[in-house]
Amino acid sequence: MHLKTQLERILLRLPDPSLRGYFYRSVDHSALYSIDPPDALYSLGPGRSGQRFTPNGGPPALYVADKAATAFAEGTHAITSSLTGTIVPPAPVVVYAVDVNLNHVLELTDNDVLKALGTTRAELQGPWADQVDAGADVPTHTLAEAVYNTDRSSHAL
C-alpha cells in the first residue's frame, strides 16, 4: 500500500462510479436495542471499537455486505470461529436489508483500482485486529484515513 499522502492524490484520480441496490447489515440484538429508540443505521460502533476500515476512535461507519448470509456470518462471528477452530456461541443478531444509493464509490474489487493504490485483496483482507494488537500499521486503516481526508470523504469504501 502506498503512503497516506500518496493515496490521497491517487484517490482523487480514480474512477468514481455509483452504486444502487440492496445490501445487508447484521447487528447484535442487544446493541440494536441499547439506544432508545432503536436505530438500525446506528454508525458509531466501528469508530468506538475499531474495525477493518475504521481505526479505533475513527469516524462513524456503517458496514454492510452484498449477501444476507455474509452479514449473518460476520454478525455471529462464524467466520472467525471457523478459522480459529474456537466455538463462539452466537449472540442473537438482527439481519436486515439496506436500500443503498451511493454516488461515489471506491471499488476495491477492481484490480486496476487495487494496482493504483499499491495494494492487493490479500492485504485488504489481512488480519487487521492482530496488526492493531501488535502496534503495527494497519493498511486498511491507512486507506480509510486517506479516503476520509480527501474530497471523497463523504463517499463509500
Phi and psi restraints in degrees (value plus and minus 20) as a CYANA .aco file:
   2 HIS   PHI     -88.7   -48.7
   2 HIS   PSI     145.4   185.4
   3 LEU   PHI     -86.2   -46.2
   3 LEU   PSI     136.2   176.2
   4 LYS   PHI     -77.4   -37.4
   4 LYS   PSI     -61.4   -21.4
   5 THR   PHI     -85.3   -45.3
   5 THR   PSI     -57.3   -17.3
   6 GLN   PHI     -87.0   -47.0
   6 GLN   PSI     -62.1   -22.1
   7 LEU   PHI     -79.7   -39.7
   7 LEU   PSI     -60.4   -20.4
   8 GLU   PHI     -80.1   -40.1
   8 GLU   PSI     -61.6   -21.6
   9 ARG   PHI     -88.4   -48.4
   9 ARG   PSI     -61.9   -21.9
  10 ILE   PHI     -84.9   -44.9
  10 ILE   PSI     -63.1   -23.1
  11 LEU   PHI     -76.2   -36.2
  11 LEU   PSI     -56.8   -16.8
  12 LEU   PHI     -92.0   -52.0
  12 LEU   PSI     -34.8     5.2
  13 ARG   PHI    -121.5   -81.5
  13 ARG   PSI     -26.5    13.5
  14 LEU   PHI     -99.0   -59.0
  14 LEU   PSI     138.0   178.0
  15 PRO   PHI     -74.4   -34.4
  15 PRO   PSI     133.1   173.1
  16 ASP   PHI    -150.1  -110.1
  16 ASP   PSI      42.8    82.8
  17 PRO   PHI     -93.3   -53.3
  17 PRO   PSI     147.2   187.2
  18 SER   PHI    -123.1   -83.1
  18 SER   PSI     147.3   187.3
  19 LEU   PHI    -167.2  -127.2
  19 LEU   PSI     111.4   151.4
  20 ARG   PHI    -156.9  -116.9
  20 ARG   PSI     114.8   154.8
  21 GLY   PHI     137.8   177.8
  21 GLY   PSI    -194.9  -154.9
  22 TYR   PHI    -118.7   -78.7
  22 TYR   PSI     114.1   154.1
  23 PHE   PHI    -146.7  -106.7
  23 PHE   PSI     150.0   190.0
  24 TYR   PHI    -147.1  -107.1
  24 TYR   PSI     125.6   165.6
  25 ARG   PHI    -149.8  -109.8
  25 ARG   PSI     121.8   161.8
  26 SER   PHI    -137.6   -97.6
  26 SER   PSI     108.5   148.5
  27 VAL   PHI    -150.8  -110.8
  27 VAL   PSI     113.3   153.3
  28 ASP   PHI     -76.2   -36.2
  28 ASP   PSI     111.4   151.4
  29 HIS   PHI     -73.6   -33.6
  29 HIS   PSI     -64.5   -24.5
  30 SER   PHI     -87.0   -47.0
  30 SER   PSI     -53.7   -13.7
  31 ALA   PHI     -89.5   -49.5
  31 ALA   PSI     -60.3   -20.3
  32 LEU   PHI     -80.1   -40.1
  32 LEU   PSI     -60.0   -20.0
  33 TYR   PHI    -118.6   -78.6
  33 TYR   PSI      -5.6    34.4
  34 SER   PHI    -101.0   -61.0
  34 SER   PSI     -33.1     6.9
  35 ILE   PHI    -138.2   -98.2
  35 ILE   PSI     132.8   172.8
  36 ASP   PHI    -144.9  -104.9
  36 ASP   PSI      99.5   139.5
  37 PRO   PHI     -97.9   -57.9
  37 PRO   PSI     138.5   178.5
  38 PRO   PHI     -75.7   -35.7
  38 PRO   PSI     122.1   162.1
  39 ASP   PHI    -147.4  -107.4
  39 ASP   PSI      84.5   124.5
  40 ALA   PHI     -84.0   -44.0
  40 ALA   PSI     -41.0    -1.0
  41 LEU   PHI    -125.4   -85.4
  41 LEU   PSI       1.2    41.2
  42 TYR   PHI     -75.4   -35.4
  42 TYR   PSI     110.8   150.8
  43 SER   PHI    -147.3  -107.3
  43 SER   PSI      -5.4    34.6
  44 LEU   PHI    -109.7   -69.7
  44 LEU   PSI     -34.8     5.2
  45 GLY   PHI     -77.4   -37.4
  45 GLY   PSI     -72.7   -32.7
  46 PRO   PHI     -78.3   -38.3
  46 PRO   PSI     -59.5   -19.5
  47 GLY   PHI     -88.4   -48.4
  47 GLY   PSI     -49.3    -9.3
  48 ARG   PHI     -96.1   -56.1
  48 ARG   PSI     -60.5   -20.5
  49 SER   PHI    -129.9   -89.9
  49 SER   PSI     -33.2     6.8
  50 GLY   PHI      65.3   105.3
  50 GLY   PSI     121.4   161.4
  51 GLN   PHI    -166.8  -126.8
  51 GLN   PSI    -193.9  -153.9
  52 ARG   PHI     -74.1   -34.1
  52 ARG   PSI     -66.4   -26.4
  53 PHE   PHI    -129.0   -89.0
  53 PHE   PSI      -6.9    33.1
  54 THR   PHI    -152.9  -112.9
  54 THR   PSI      90.3   130.3
  55 PRO   PHI     -86.5   -46.5
  55 PRO   PSI     134.9   174.9
  56 ASN   PHI     -75.7   -35.7
  56 ASN   PSI     107.4   147.4
  57 GLY   PHI      62.6   102.6
  57 GLY   PSI     -13.3    26.7
  58 GLY   PHI     -98.4   -58.4
  58 GLY   PSI    -193.2  -153.2
  59 PRO   PHI     -90.9   -50.9
  59 PRO   PSI     141.6   181.6
  60 PRO   PHI     -78.2   -38.2
  60 PRO   PSI     126.9   166.9
  61 ALA   PHI    -168.5  -128.5
  61 ALA   PSI     127.8   167.8
  62 LEU   PHI    -140.2  -100.2
  62 LEU   PSI      92.8   132.8
  63 TYR   PHI    -113.4   -73.4
  63 TYR   PSI     110.3   150.3
  64 VAL   PHI    -155.0  -115.0
  64 VAL   PSI     143.6   183.6
  65 ALA   PHI    -144.5  -104.5
  65 ALA   PSI     138.0   178.0
  66 ASP   PHI    -102.8   -62.8
  66 ASP   PSI     -27.6    12.4
  67 LYS   PHI    -153.7  -113.7
  67 LYS   PSI     120.6   160.6
  68 ALA   PHI     -80.8   -40.8
  68 ALA   PSI     -58.0   -18.0
  69 ALA   PHI     -83.5   -43.5
  69 ALA   PSI     -56.1   -16.1
  70 THR   PHI     -86.7   -46.7
  70 THR   PSI     -65.7   -25.7
  71 ALA   PHI     -79.7   -39.7
  71 ALA   PSI     -62.2   -22.2
  72 PHE   PHI     -84.2   -44.2
  72 PHE   PSI     -66.0   -26.0
  73 ALA   PHI     -81.6   -41.6
  73 ALA   PSI     -61.1   -21.1
  74 GLU   PHI     -88.9   -48.9
  74 GLU   PSI     -59.0   -19.0
  75 GLY   PHI     -88.1   -48.1
  75 GLY   PSI     -48.9    -8.9
  76 THR   PHI    -119.9   -79.9
  76 THR   PSI     -16.2    23.8
  77 HIS   PHI      41.6    81.6
  77 HIS   PSI       6.0    46.0
  78 ALA   PHI     -83.1   -43.1
  78 ALA   PSI     -54.3   -14.3
  79 ILE   PHI     -86.1   -46.1
  79 ILE   PSI     -70.2   -30.2
  80 THR   PHI     -81.1   -41.1
  80 THR   PSI     -62.6   -22.6
  81 SER   PHI     -80.5   -40.5
  81 SER   PSI     -62.4   -22.4
  82 SER   PHI     -90.4   -50.4
  82 SER   PSI     -51.5   -11.5
  83 LEU   PHI     -94.7   -54.7
  83 LEU   PSI     -57.0   -17.0
  84 THR   PHI    -112.7   -72.7
  84 THR   PSI     -34.9     5.1
  85 GLY   PHI      57.7    97.7
  85 GLY   PSI     -14.7    25.3
  86 THR   PHI    -113.3   -73.3
  86 THR   PSI     114.7   154.7
  87 ILE   PHI    -107.8   -67.8
  87 ILE   PSI     100.5   140.5
  88 VAL   PHI    -128.6   -88.6
  88 VAL   PSI      94.4   134.4
  89 PRO   PHI     -82.0   -42.0
  89 PRO   PSI     108.2   148.2
  90 PRO   PHI     -90.8   -50.8
  90 PRO   PSI     114.2   154.2
  91 ALA   PHI    -101.7   -61.7
  91 ALA   PSI     134.1   174.1
  92 PRO   PHI     -80.9   -40.9
  92 PRO   PSI     111.9   151.9
  93 VAL   PHI    -146.0  -106.0
  93 VAL   PSI     135.4   175.4
  94 VAL   PHI    -132.8   -92.8
  94 VAL   PSI     105.1   145.1
  95 VAL   PHI    -132.1   -92.1
  95 VAL   PSI     109.3   149.3
  96 TYR   PHI    -163.1  -123.1
  96 TYR   PSI     140.0   180.0
  97 ALA   PHI    -108.5   -68.5
  97 ALA   PSI     124.5   164.5
  98 VAL   PHI    -142.1  -102.1
  98 VAL   PSI     104.0   144.0
  99 ASP   PHI     -99.8   -59.8
  99 ASP   PSI      93.0   133.0
 100 VAL   PHI    -126.2   -86.2
 100 VAL   PSI     114.1   154.1
 101 ASN   PHI    -160.7  -120.7
 101 ASN   PSI      73.3   113.3
 102 LEU   PHI    -128.9   -88.9
 102 LEU   PSI     119.0   159.0
 103 ASN   PHI    -113.3   -73.3
 103 ASN   PSI     -41.9    -1.9
 104 HIS   PHI    -156.0  -116.0
 104 HIS   PSI      94.7   134.7
 105 VAL   PHI    -146.8  -106.8
 105 VAL   PSI     115.8   155.8
 106 LEU   PHI    -114.5   -74.5
 106 LEU   PSI      87.6   127.6
 107 GLU   PHI    -106.1   -66.1
 107 GLU   PSI      74.3   114.3
 108 LEU   PHI    -102.3   -62.3
 108 LEU   PSI     -12.9    27.1
 109 THR   PHI    -120.1   -80.1
 109 THR   PSI     -20.7    19.3
 110 ASP   PHI    -109.8   -69.8
 110 ASP   PSI      98.6   138.6
 111 ASN   PHI     -79.1   -39.1
 111 ASN   PSI     -55.3   -15.3
 112 ASP   PHI     -86.6   -46.6
 112 ASP   PSI     -57.9   -17.9
 113 VAL   PHI     -85.7   -45.7
 113 VAL   PSI     -65.5   -25.5
 114 LEU   PHI     -79.3   -39.3
 114 LEU   PSI     -63.9   -23.9
 115 LYS   PHI     -82.1   -42.1
 115 LYS   PSI     -64.0   -24.0
 116 ALA   PHI     -81.7   -41.7
 116 ALA   PSI     -56.7   -16.7
 117 LEU   PHI     -99.0   -59.0
 117 LEU   PSI     -30.9     9.1
 118 GLY   PHI      52.5    92.5
 118 GLY   PSI      15.4    55.4
 119 THR   PHI    -154.5  -114.5
 119 THR   PSI     157.4   197.4
 120 THR   PHI    -155.7  -115.7
 120 THR   PSI     145.5   185.5
 121 ARG   PHI     -79.9   -39.9
 121 ARG   PSI     -60.1   -20.1
 122 ALA   PHI     -80.0   -40.0
 122 ALA   PSI     -61.9   -21.9
 123 GLU   PHI     -86.8   -46.8
 123 GLU   PSI     -61.4   -21.4
 124 LEU   PHI     -88.4   -48.4
 124 LEU   PSI     -46.8    -6.8
 125 GLN   PHI    -117.1   -77.1
 125 GLN   PSI     -12.6    27.4
 126 GLY   PHI     -84.7   -44.7
 126 GLY   PSI     155.2   195.2
 127 PRO   PHI     -98.8   -58.8
 127 PRO   PSI      54.0    94.0
 128 TRP   PHI     -78.3   -38.3
 128 TRP   PSI     -60.3   -20.3
 129 ALA   PHI     -85.2   -45.2
 129 ALA   PSI     -59.3   -19.3
 130 ASP   PHI     -84.5   -44.5
 130 ASP   PSI     -58.0   -18.0
 131 GLN   PHI     -84.2   -44.2
 131 GLN   PSI     -61.8   -21.8
 132 VAL   PHI     -81.2   -41.2
 132 VAL   PSI     -68.4   -28.4
 133 ASP   PHI     -79.4   -39.4
 133 ASP   PSI     -53.9   -13.9
 134 ALA   PHI    -103.9   -63.9
 134 ALA   PSI     -24.4    15.6
 135 GLY   PHI      55.4    95.4
 135 GLY   PSI      -2.6    37.4
 136 ALA   PHI    -106.5   -66.5
 136 ALA   PSI     140.7   180.7
 137 ASP   PHI     -85.4   -45.4
 137 ASP   PSI     120.2   160.2
 138 VAL   PHI    -127.9   -87.9
 138 VAL   PSI      90.9   130.9
 139 PRO   PHI     -74.3   -34.3
 139 PRO   PSI     -59.4   -19.4
 140 THR   PHI     -88.5   -48.5
 140 THR   PSI     -51.0   -11.0
 141 HIS   PHI     -90.3   -50.3
 141 HIS   PSI     -60.5   -20.5
 142 THR   PHI     -79.8   -39.8
 142 THR   PSI     -66.1   -26.1
 143 LEU   PHI     -82.8   -42.8
 143 LEU   PSI     -66.6   -26.6
 144 ALA   PHI     -81.6   -41.6
 144 ALA   PSI     -60.9   -20.9
 145 GLU   PHI     -84.0   -44.0
 145 GLU   PSI     -59.1   -19.1
 146 ALA   PHI     -84.7   -44.7
 146 ALA   PSI     -63.1   -23.1
 147 VAL   PHI     -81.2   -41.2
 147 VAL   PSI     -65.3   -25.3
 148 TYR   PHI     -83.4   -43.4
 148 TYR   PSI     -53.2   -13.2
 149 ASN   PHI    -101.1   -61.1
 149 ASN   PSI     -31.2     8.8
 150 THR   PHI    -117.1   -77.1
 150 THR   PSI     159.6   199.6
 151 ASP   PHI     -86.9   -46.9
 151 ASP   PSI     -29.4    10.6
 152 ARG   PHI    -103.0   -63.0
 152 ARG   PSI     -14.2    25.8
 153 SER   PHI     -77.6   -37.6
 153 SER   PSI     -45.7    -5.7
 154 SER   PHI    -115.4   -75.4
 154 SER   PSI      -5.6    34.4
 155 HIS   PHI    -126.0   -86.0
 155 HIS   PSI     152.3   192.3
 156 ALA   PHI    -115.8   -75.8
 156 ALA   PSI     132.4   172.4
